[in-house]
Structures are given as C-alpha cells and as structure tokens.
Amino acid sequence: MAKILLRSARDPFDVIEAGDPRAWGIGFYGTNVGNLLFADSTHRLLSVPGTEIVADRFAHERRAFTADEVAATNEAYDHFVVPLANALRPEFTRPLTRLTAFIEQLSIPTTIVGMGAQLSLDDLDTAPDDELAALHRRFMNSVLERSPKVGVRGEITAAYLRRLGYGDEHVEIIGCPSIYLNGPELTVRDERSTPIADEDPIAVSMSPLTAPWFETYVDAFANRHPHMTYVGQTHHDFAMLQWGRHRQPEMGIDRDHRLYAEDRTRMFLDAGSWTRFLATQRFAFGTRIHGNVAAVLAGTPAMVIAHDSRVLELCDYHGLPYAMLDSMLDSSRVETTVDELFQAADYTSFHNRLGEGWKRLTAFLDDAGLANVAQPDRTSATYDAELAALEPAAPVATLRGSGDDAIRRIEDRIHALKIASEHADTAAKRREKELAKKLTASVKSQAKRIAALESTTRKQQTRIERQAGRLDRQRTLIHELRADLARHEERAGLRGFVRRVRRRLRRS
C-alpha cells in the first residue's frame, strides 16, 4: 500500500469542537480555517483504494526537526504531498525555511500543489527582495530535485517564478484544489432574476488589511440587511467569539461591533459545517478567497472583492466573479449595494472552466506519480462515506444571544474551561509523576555513579599510597647509596695518600 505524508493541519475525520483546547491559540487549522479547504480537497483527491494518507499537522514547519524524524519519514512514506496557499510572502519566511530544510533531506518524491505568491497589485512586476528570492529559489530547487514540476495557483505566481529563473518546464498552473473539494460536478445557483431583498440572509468575509472597506461598506450593509452574518476565519475571530476577547485593531470588528453585539458573527471549524451554513445564504461576498470558495462549494453565488495578487490570480484562473477593492473605495463613485454585487456575480465562465481545470489538476497529479480519483477504476467512495457519517463541528457563536440560548452559550464556555482546566491539571499531575519518576531514576543513577566514583577513588588512593611508600623506600635507598659512595670515595682518597707517602719513604 502506498503511504503519503500530507501537509495538512489535521485529518478530515478528526472533528474538533470549539470547546476542545486543540482549537485554541493558533488552532488546528494554522491561523486561518481556509487552510482546511485546500488540504481536505487534496486529501480526497488522493484517497483511493491502496493509498494511506497521514496528515503531518504542520510539524516540520512549526518547530525544528531532528535527523531521526527525517530518517523515519523516508522509511515510512512513499511520497510527501504539500498543498500550499500564499507561501511566497515575507510573513511565511520562517515556516518556509523549515519546510525547505526538511524537503532537502528527503529521499522520497515531493509534490507541491497550488502554491501562490502574495504581492500587492502595485508590485506585480517588481523584482523580489534578494534575501527572500534566495529562499524561494532554494525551496524551488529542493522540490524540483524530487518532482517534475511545481503546481502553482495562477499566472501571477508563474510570472513571479519566471523572474526567479523558473519557466514552463518547471511550473504548472493548476489553480487551487479547494475548488474541487466535491469533484468537477459543481453548479452555483443563478437567482439574479430576483434582486437581493433587505431580509435575505447574506454572508460576508474580511481580510485583516481591508478594514477601511469593511468600515465604509459593510457597516452600511449591516444596517440595511438585518440577516447579514460576518463569517470569521482566523484564530483572532475564534478568540473573540469563544471568549469575548478583543481582536487586533486592523481586523475591523471586535466584540463592540454591532455584528458581534447583535449575534451576527459566526466561525466554522470544518468544511462540512461551513458549507452547510453557506448553503442557507442567498449570497456571499468579501475579501477572503476561501470564504467565497466555501460558498461556491455550497452552490451559493459569491462575489470576491479582490485586493491582492493571491485573490486576483485565482479569480482569473477559475473564472470566479470579482470586483476590485480600489474601485469600490473610489470616492467619486456612488456607493455600491449588495444587490449590485449580486447581479454582477455571473458564474458562466466558472462553469465553463471547471472541466478543463479538473483535467489539468489531475493530469499534474498523474505526472507526479500520484494515484487519484480521476484515474480509471479509482474512487473516493470509502472516504466520502466515512466523512458523511461524521457530525461536523458546531459553529462557533458569540457570547451574545437572547434568553436561554445566551445562557447556554456562556455555560458551554464555562464547561469548556472547566474541562480544559481538569485536563490541564491531569496533564500537570501526569507530568509531575513522570518528572518524579525520572528524578528518582536519575538520583539512583547518580548514586550508583557516585558509589562507583568513590570506589574508584579509594582504589586510586590506595594505589597512590602504595606508590608513595615505594617512592619513600626508593628515596631512602638512594640516600644510603649516596652515603656509601661518599665513604668509598673517602676511603679511596686515603689509600691514595698512604701509597704516595710510602713511595716517598722508599725513595728516601
């Protein structure tokens, strides 16, 4: 059986609720639940009979790894598959450096799926920074030594890589696999004959650096459309919803914002609950590319508000309708309405490109030597059935609400904290026992070492004392020998004097 290590924050079958401590902090989704869409889609694409897929949980980019871990990966796995998003950006330098170092030590094939560059729309033709470009070249070289090509999101990323020296023989444009989470058969509803009414349910998403747009338009939209819901995607959104924590200033919404105060903010911790909610919405729009893709996967029309290259190139490649953020913020322009965005959401091009995009993506997987659902007699039926049997995680709601529902939410948070506290206490006690056991073992080991050293010291002391006695005896012997020698020399001198006297007496 082929065994694939997949770059993914978590296994799709691991349902994690908001009360689970694994969802806290950065979370099991990285910093953005959009990561779950393209990872889950890649997981499904490769989930065919005869293949086992294991999520790496971002282990090799979140922390340093050892040579033993690399050796274990080479031994246990046949392929490393790496779905990526906007990885070619300054903010991703540290994890990309670690990921590159890991790949450089692998002996197994490595395939990159859907990588993108994140550039401002003013910097599309700008030469990359030398240090950043060096890292991106190092990453590309490490992958191309283990794969025929690198799969990228769109033409803007391909053009950026051409400036680094990588041409069509190195790069294949395949878009984002998230579009094909449910396969190539996808239809987005077209209900533009009926305008958006004030009471219609609408979903909106926002990226951190687009707060001015949010404040200019979305606040006004919130007044007119009482059933408009802000759908968060980041760990900051999670902290605000789950614990009532204020978010970072650039995010544009916090617990004092009316969309929070009026209980019109939600977040979803898996693709299933996310798309189920968006299927109930008449329309979705915003600057989050995967927030809009989630709506499209649910069959709900969405309008992307494009503000940088990562969003623009995916819209161009997949035929997703979009409006430019700059044009919406143009002060000379009359304020846009939600219905104007809705009427402009034409999915004809999107539907026309689905089939060809699917063929291009799966052909890329074929060339990489990866068995996939598009191949004859291959199917993800087992994967789909197991996933369908799971109950998706409940949406994360605000601490606001009304009546018993509001009380229930607070009770749930308190219960989550209690359980987490108990788990932390249990873990601390278990760790304390482990440390005590290790300390006891260490003390015993040290005692043995000390006893051994003491024994060795005593033996050495006895040896030294014997050697000292021997030296004393040798010194005494030398002293005696020197005394004897002196006496002999004295006697030898006296005999010579007597002989000389005798010779003189005879002469006389």
C-alpha positions as CSV (number, residue, x, y, z in Angstrom):
1,M,0.0,0.0,0.0
2,A,1.3,3.5,-0.9
3,K,1.7,5.8,2.1
4,I,1.5,9.5,1.6
5,L,2.5,12.2,4.1
6,L,0.2,15.2,3.5
7,R,0.9,18.7,4.6
8,S,-2.3,19.3,6.5
9,A,-3.3,20.9,9.8
10,R,-5.4,17.9,10.8
11,D,-7.1,14.8,9.5
12,P,-10.5,15.5,8.0
13,F,-12.0,12.7,10.2
14,D,-10.8,14.5,13.3
15,V,-13.9,16.5,14.3
16,I,-12.7,19.2,16.8
17,E,-15.3,21.3,18.6
18,A,-14.8,24.8,19.9
19,G,-14.5,23.6,23.5
20,D,-11.6,21.4,22.6
21,P,-8.3,23.0,23.7
22,R,-6.7,21.9,20.4
23,A,-8.8,24.7,18.7
24,W,-7.4,27.4,20.9
25,G,-4.5,29.7,20.2
26,I,-3.3,29.3,16.6
27,G,-5.6,26.3,16.4
28,F,-5.5,23.0,14.5
29,Y,-6.1,25.0,11.2
30,G,-3.0,27.1,11.4
31,T,-4.1,30.7,11.6
32,N,-7.0,30.5,9.0
33,V,-9.7,27.8,8.6
34,G,-9.4,28.4,4.8
35,N,-6.3,26.1,5.1
36,L,-8.7,23.2,5.7
37,L,-10.4,23.6,2.3
38,F,-7.4,23.0,0.0
39,A,-5.9,20.4,2.4
40,D,-9.2,18.4,2.6
41,S,-9.6,18.6,-1.1
42,T,-6.2,17.3,-1.8
43,H,-6.8,14.5,0.8
44,R,-10.0,13.5,-1.0
45,L,-8.3,13.6,-4.4
46,L,-5.7,11.1,-3.3
47,S,-8.0,8.9,-1.1
48,V,-8.3,5.9,-3.4
49,P,-8.0,2.2,-2.6
50,G,-4.4,1.2,-2.0
51,T,-3.4,4.6,-0.6
52,E,-3.0,5.6,3.0
53,I,-2.8,9.3,3.8
54,V,-1.4,10.8,7.1
55,A,-1.6,14.5,8.0
56,D,1.7,16.0,9.1
57,R,-0.1,18.7,11.3
58,F,2.5,21.2,10.0
59,A,5.0,19.5,12.3
60,H,8.0,20.3,10.1
61,E,7.4,24.0,9.8
62,R,6.1,24.8,13.3
63,R,9.3,23.6,15.1
64,A,12.8,22.3,14.5
65,F,13.0,18.6,13.5
66,T,15.6,16.0,14.0
67,A,17.7,13.8,11.7
68,D,15.8,10.8,13.2
69,E,12.5,12.3,12.1
70,V,13.7,12.8,8.6
71,A,15.0,9.2,8.5
72,A,11.7,7.9,9.9
73,T,9.8,9.8,7.2
74,N,12.0,8.4,4.4
75,E,11.5,4.9,5.8
76,A,7.7,5.1,6.4
77,Y,6.4,7.1,3.5
78,D,6.4,6.8,-0.3
79,H,5.5,10.5,-1.1
80,F,5.3,13.9,0.5
81,V,2.4,16.0,-0.8
82,V,2.4,19.7,0.1
83,P,-0.8,21.7,-0.6
84,L,0.1,25.4,-0.1
85,A,-1.6,28.8,-0.4
86,N,0.2,32.1,-0.4
87,A,3.5,30.6,0.7
88,L,5.7,33.0,-1.3
89,R,5.4,36.0,1.0
90,P,7.7,37.6,3.7
91,E,5.4,36.6,6.6
92,F,5.9,32.9,5.7
93,T,9.7,33.0,5.8
94,R,10.3,31.0,8.9
95,P,7.9,28.1,8.2
96,L,9.1,28.0,4.5
97,T,12.7,27.9,5.7
98,R,12.0,24.9,7.9
99,L,9.9,23.2,5.3
100,T,12.7,23.7,2.7
101,A,15.3,22.3,5.1
102,F,13.0,19.2,5.7
103,I,12.5,18.6,2.0
104,E,16.2,18.9,1.2
105,Q,16.8,15.9,3.4
106,L,14.0,13.7,2.0
107,S,14.8,10.8,-0.4
108,I,11.1,10.4,-1.4
109,P,9.2,12.3,-4.2
110,T,7.8,15.6,-3.1
111,T,4.9,17.3,-4.8
112,I,3.7,20.9,-4.3
113,V,0.0,21.6,-5.0
114,G,-1.5,25.1,-5.5
115,M,1.4,27.3,-4.3
116,G,0.9,31.1,-4.7
117,A,2.8,34.3,-4.3
118,Q,1.3,37.2,-2.4
119,L,2.1,40.5,-3.9
120,S,0.3,43.9,-3.7
121,L,-1.3,44.9,-7.0
122,D,1.3,47.7,-7.3
123,D,4.2,45.2,-7.1
124,L,3.3,42.6,-9.7
125,D,6.4,43.5,-11.8
126,T,8.8,44.4,-9.0
127,A,11.9,42.3,-8.6
128,P,11.8,40.3,-5.4
129,D,14.0,41.1,-2.4
130,D,17.4,39.4,-2.7
131,E,17.1,37.5,0.6
132,L,13.5,36.4,0.0
133,A,14.3,35.5,-3.6
134,A,17.2,33.3,-2.4
135,L,14.9,31.4,0.0
136,H,12.3,30.9,-2.8
137,R,14.9,29.7,-5.2
138,R,16.2,27.3,-2.5
139,F,12.7,26.0,-2.0
140,M,12.0,25.6,-5.7
141,N,15.3,23.8,-6.2
142,S,14.7,21.4,-3.3
143,V,11.3,20.4,-4.8
144,L,12.4,20.2,-8.4
145,E,15.0,17.6,-7.4
146,R,12.1,15.4,-6.2
147,S,9.3,16.3,-8.6
148,P,9.0,17.0,-12.3
149,K,7.1,20.3,-11.7
150,V,5.7,22.6,-9.1
151,G,2.0,23.2,-9.2
152,V,1.0,26.9,-8.7
153,R,-2.2,28.9,-8.3
154,G,-2.1,31.2,-11.3
155,E,-0.3,33.3,-13.9
156,I,0.8,35.9,-11.4
157,T,2.7,33.3,-9.4
158,A,4.1,31.8,-12.6
159,A,5.3,35.2,-13.7
160,Y,7.0,35.8,-10.3
161,L,8.8,32.5,-10.6
162,R,9.9,33.3,-14.2
163,R,11.6,36.3,-12.7
164,L,13.5,33.9,-10.4
165,G,14.5,31.8,-13.4
166,Y,11.8,29.1,-13.5
167,G,10.0,28.6,-16.8
168,D,7.1,26.4,-18.1
169,E,9.3,23.3,-17.8
170,H,9.4,23.9,-14.0
171,V,6.0,25.3,-13.3
172,E,2.4,24.1,-14.0
173,I,-0.6,26.4,-13.3
174,I,-3.3,24.3,-11.7
175,G,-5.3,26.7,-9.6
176,C,-6.4,25.9,-6.0
177,P,-7.6,22.3,-5.3
178,S,-10.2,23.7,-2.9
179,I,-12.4,24.4,-5.9
180,Y,-12.6,20.6,-6.5
181,L,-13.4,19.5,-2.9
182,N,-16.6,17.9,-4.2
183,G,-15.2,16.9,-7.6
184,P,-15.7,18.6,-11.0
185,E,-19.5,18.5,-10.9
186,L,-20.5,21.8,-9.3
187,T,-23.3,24.2,-10.0
188,V,-23.7,27.6,-8.5
189,R,-27.3,28.9,-8.3
190,D,-28.2,31.7,-10.6
191,E,-31.1,33.6,-9.0
192,R,-30.3,37.1,-10.3
193,S,-33.7,37.5,-11.7
194,T,-34.9,38.1,-8.2
195,P,-33.0,41.0,-6.6
196,I,-31.5,40.7,-3.1
197,A,-34.1,41.8,-0.6
198,D,-33.3,43.5,2.7
199,E,-34.4,40.5,4.6
200,D,-32.3,37.9,2.7
201,P,-29.6,36.0,4.5
202,I,-26.1,37.2,3.4
203,A,-22.6,36.2,4.4
204,V,-19.6,38.5,4.4
205,S,-15.9,37.8,5.0
206,M,-13.0,40.2,5.5
207,S,-9.2,40.1,5.4
208,P,-7.2,41.9,8.1
209,L,-5.8,44.7,5.9
210,T,-9.2,45.6,4.3
211,A,-10.7,47.2,7.4
212,P,-11.3,50.5,5.6
213,W,-13.5,48.7,3.1
214,F,-15.3,46.9,5.9
215,E,-15.9,50.1,7.8
216,T,-17.1,52.0,4.7
217,Y,-19.4,49.4,3.2
218,V,-20.1,46.5,5.5
219,D,-21.3,48.7,8.3
220,A,-23.7,50.3,6.0
221,F,-24.8,46.9,4.6
222,A,-25.4,45.7,8.2
223,N,-27.9,48.5,8.7
224,R,-29.9,47.6,5.5
225,H,-29.6,43.8,5.8
226,P,-30.5,42.6,9.3
227,H,-29.7,39.0,8.4
228,M,-26.2,39.7,7.2
229,T,-23.6,37.5,9.0
230,Y,-19.9,38.1,9.3
231,V,-18.1,34.7,8.9
232,G,-14.7,34.8,10.6
233,Q,-11.8,32.6,9.6
234,T,-8.8,33.3,11.9
235,H,-7.7,32.5,15.4
236,H,-8.4,36.1,16.3
237,D,-12.0,35.6,15.2
238,F,-12.1,32.4,17.3
239,A,-10.8,34.2,20.4
240,M,-13.4,36.9,20.0
241,L,-16.3,34.5,19.6
242,Q,-15.3,31.8,22.1
243,W,-14.0,34.1,24.9
244,G,-15.2,37.6,24.1
245,R,-11.6,38.7,23.6
246,H,-11.0,42.0,21.7
247,R,-9.4,41.5,18.3
248,Q,-6.4,43.2,16.8
249,P,-7.3,46.7,15.7
250,E,-6.7,46.2,12.0
251,M,-9.3,43.4,11.8
252,G,-12.2,45.9,11.7
253,I,-14.5,44.1,14.1
254,D,-14.4,43.4,17.8
255,R,-16.9,42.5,20.5
256,D,-18.2,46.1,20.5
257,H,-19.1,45.9,16.8
258,R,-22.8,45.6,16.1
259,L,-22.3,42.4,14.1
260,Y,-21.0,40.8,17.3
261,A,-23.3,42.6,19.7
262,E,-26.3,41.5,17.6
263,D,-25.1,37.9,17.4
264,R,-24.5,38.1,13.7
265,T,-21.0,36.6,13.7
266,R,-20.0,33.0,13.2
267,M,-17.0,30.8,12.6
268,F,-16.8,27.2,11.4
269,L,-14.2,24.6,12.3
270,D,-14.6,22.2,9.4
271,A,-15.6,22.3,5.8
272,G,-18.9,20.4,6.4
273,S,-20.5,22.9,8.9
274,W,-19.1,25.8,6.9
275,T,-20.6,24.8,3.6
276,R,-23.9,23.7,5.3
277,F,-24.3,27.2,6.7
278,L,-23.4,29.0,3.4
279,A,-25.9,26.8,1.6
280,T,-28.6,28.6,3.6
281,Q,-27.4,32.0,2.5
282,R,-28.8,33.8,-0.6
283,F,-25.4,35.4,-1.4
284,A,-21.8,35.7,0.0
285,F,-19.2,38.4,-0.7
286,G,-15.9,39.6,0.8
287,T,-12.2,39.7,0.5
288,R,-11.5,36.2,1.8
289,I,-10.9,34.0,-1.2
290,H,-11.7,30.7,0.7
291,G,-14.6,32.3,2.4
292,N,-16.1,32.8,-1.1
293,V,-14.9,29.4,-2.3
294,A,-16.7,27.8,0.6
295,A,-19.9,29.5,-0.6
296,V,-19.3,28.3,-4.1
297,L,-18.8,24.7,-2.9
298,A,-22.3,25.1,-1.3
299,G,-23.8,26.2,-4.6
300,T,-24.3,29.8,-3.3
301,P,-23.2,32.6,-5.5
302,A,-20.3,34.7,-4.2
303,M,-18.6,37.9,-5.2
304,V,-14.9,38.2,-4.4
305,I,-13.5,41.6,-3.5
306,A,-10.0,41.4,-5.0
307,H,-7.3,43.3,-3.2
308,D,-4.0,41.5,-3.9
309,S,-2.4,39.0,-6.3
310,R,-3.3,35.8,-4.4
311,V,-7.0,36.6,-4.8
312,L,-6.8,38.1,-8.3
313,E,-5.0,35.2,-9.9
314,L,-7.3,32.6,-8.6
315,C,-10.3,34.5,-9.8
316,D,-8.8,34.9,-13.2
317,Y,-7.8,31.2,-13.4
318,H,-11.1,29.7,-12.2
319,G,-13.4,32.3,-13.6
320,L,-14.7,33.4,-10.2
321,P,-16.5,36.8,-10.5
322,Y,-14.8,39.6,-8.6
323,A,-14.8,43.4,-8.1
324,M,-11.6,45.4,-7.4
325,L,-11.4,46.8,-3.9
326,D,-9.8,50.0,-5.2
327,S,-12.7,50.8,-7.5
328,M,-15.2,50.3,-4.6
329,L,-13.3,52.7,-2.4
330,D,-13.1,55.4,-5.2
331,S,-14.7,58.4,-3.5
332,S,-16.0,59.6,-6.9
333,R,-18.2,56.5,-7.2
334,V,-21.7,56.1,-6.0
335,E,-21.9,53.6,-3.1
336,T,-22.2,50.0,-4.1
337,T,-25.2,48.0,-2.9
338,V,-25.2,44.3,-2.1
339,D,-27.7,43.7,-5.0
340,E,-25.2,45.3,-7.4
341,L,-22.6,42.8,-6.3
342,F,-25.1,40.0,-6.5
343,Q,-26.2,41.0,-10.1
344,A,-22.5,41.1,-11.2
345,A,-21.9,37.5,-9.9
346,D,-22.0,35.8,-13.2
347,Y,-20.8,32.1,-13.0
348,T,-20.9,31.3,-16.7
349,S,-17.1,31.4,-17.1
350,F,-16.6,29.5,-13.8
351,H,-18.9,26.6,-15.0
352,N,-17.2,26.6,-18.4
353,R,-13.7,26.3,-16.9
354,L,-14.5,23.6,-14.3
355,G,-14.0,20.6,-16.6
356,E,-10.7,21.8,-18.1
357,G,-9.3,22.8,-14.7
358,W,-10.1,19.4,-13.3
359,K,-8.3,17.7,-16.2
360,R,-5.3,19.9,-15.7
361,L,-5.1,19.4,-12.0
362,T,-5.5,15.6,-12.2
363,A,-3.0,15.3,-15.1
364,F,-0.5,17.1,-12.9
365,L,-1.1,14.5,-10.2
366,D,-0.7,11.8,-12.8
367,D,2.7,13.2,-13.9
368,A,3.8,13.3,-10.2
369,G,3.1,9.6,-9.9
370,L,0.1,10.1,-7.5
371,A,-2.9,7.8,-7.8
372,N,-6.1,9.9,-7.8
373,V,-9.8,9.8,-8.1
374,A,-9.8,10.8,-11.8
375,Q,-7.9,7.6,-12.9
376,P,-9.9,4.7,-14.2
377,D,-11.3,2.4,-11.6
378,R,-10.2,4.8,-8.8
379,T,-12.8,6.2,-6.4
380,S,-13.0,8.1,-3.1
381,A,-16.3,6.3,-2.2
382,T,-14.9,4.9,1.1
383,Y,-13.5,8.4,2.1
384,D,-16.8,10.1,1.2
385,A,-18.9,7.5,3.1
386,E,-16.8,7.8,6.3
387,L,-16.8,11.6,6.1
388,A,-20.6,11.7,5.6
389,A,-21.1,9.5,8.7
390,L,-19.5,12.2,10.9
391,E,-21.4,15.0,12.5
392,P,-19.5,18.3,11.6
393,A,-18.4,20.5,14.4
394,A,-20.9,23.0,15.7
395,P,-20.4,26.7,14.6
396,V,-18.6,29.0,17.0
397,A,-21.1,31.7,18.0
398,T,-20.8,34.9,20.0
399,L,-21.4,35.1,23.7
400,R,-24.4,37.2,22.9
401,G,-27.9,36.0,22.1
402,S,-31.2,36.0,23.8
403,G,-32.9,34.1,26.6
404,D,-31.9,30.5,27.3
405,D,-29.7,30.4,24.2
406,A,-27.4,33.1,25.5
407,I,-27.2,31.4,29.0
408,R,-26.5,28.1,27.3
409,R,-23.5,29.6,25.4
410,I,-22.0,31.0,28.5
411,E,-22.5,27.7,30.2
412,D,-20.8,25.9,27.3
413,R,-17.8,28.2,27.6
414,I,-17.5,27.7,31.3
415,H,-17.8,24.0,30.9
416,A,-15.1,24.1,28.2
417,L,-12.8,26.0,30.6
418,K,-13.6,23.5,33.4
419,I,-12.8,20.5,31.2
420,A,-9.7,22.2,29.9
421,S,-8.7,23.0,33.5
422,E,-9.2,19.4,34.5
423,H,-7.3,18.1,31.5
424,A,-4.5,20.6,32.3
425,D,-4.5,19.6,35.9
426,T,-4.5,15.9,35.0
427,A,-1.7,16.5,32.4
428,A,0.3,18.5,35.0
429,K,-0.1,15.7,37.6
430,R,0.9,13.1,35.0
431,R,3.8,15.3,34.0
432,E,4.8,15.7,37.7
433,K,4.7,11.9,38.2
434,E,6.8,11.4,35.0
435,L,9.3,14.0,36.2
436,A,9.3,12.5,39.7
437,K,9.9,9.1,38.2
438,K,12.7,10.5,36.0
439,L,14.2,12.3,39.0
440,T,14.1,9.2,41.1
441,A,15.7,7.2,38.3
442,S,18.3,10.0,37.9
443,V,19.0,10.1,41.6
444,K,19.5,6.3,41.7
445,S,21.7,6.5,38.6
446,Q,23.7,9.4,40.1
447,A,24.0,7.5,43.4
448,K,25.4,4.5,41.5
449,R,27.8,6.7,39.7
450,I,28.9,8.4,42.9
451,A,29.4,5.0,44.6
452,A,31.4,3.8,41.6
453,L,33.5,7.0,41.7
454,E,34.0,6.6,45.4
455,S,35.2,3.0,44.9
456,T,37.4,4.1,42.1
457,T,38.8,6.9,44.2
458,R,39.5,4.6,47.1
459,K,41.3,2.2,44.8
460,Q,43.3,5.1,43.3
461,Q,44.1,6.4,46.8
462,T,45.4,3.0,47.9
463,R,47.4,2.8,44.7
464,I,48.8,6.3,45.3
465,E,49.6,5.4,48.9
466,R,51.5,2.3,47.8
467,Q,53.3,4.3,45.2
468,A,54.2,6.9,47.8
469,G,55.6,4.2,50.1
470,R,57.6,2.8,47.3
471,L,58.9,6.3,46.5
472,D,59.9,6.8,50.2
473,R,61.8,3.5,50.2
474,Q,63.5,4.4,46.9
475,R,64.5,7.8,48.4
476,T,66.0,6.1,51.5
477,L,67.9,3.6,49.3
478,I,69.2,6.4,47.2
479,H,70.3,8.3,50.4
480,E,72.1,5.2,51.7
481,L,73.7,4.6,48.3
482,R,75.0,8.1,48.2
483,A,76.4,7.8,51.8
484,D,78.2,4.5,50.9
485,L,79.5,6.2,47.8
486,A,80.9,9.1,49.8
487,R,82.5,6.7,52.2
488,H,84.1,4.7,49.4
489,E,85.3,7.9,47.8
490,E,86.7,9.0,51.2
491,R,88.5,5.6,51.6
492,A,89.7,5.7,48.1
493,G,91.3,9.1,48.7
494,L,93.0,7.9,52.0
495,R,94.5,4.9,50.3
496,G,96.0,7.1,47.6
497,F,97.6,9.3,50.2
498,V,99.2,6.3,52.0
499,R,100.6,5.0,48.8
500,R,102.1,8.3,48.0
501,V,103.8,8.5,51.5
502,R,105.2,5.0,51.1
503,R,106.7,5.8,47.7
504,R,108.4,8.8,49.1
505,L,109.8,6.9,52.1
506,R,111.3,4.2,49.9
507,R,112.9,6.9,47.8
508,S,114.5,8.4,50.8
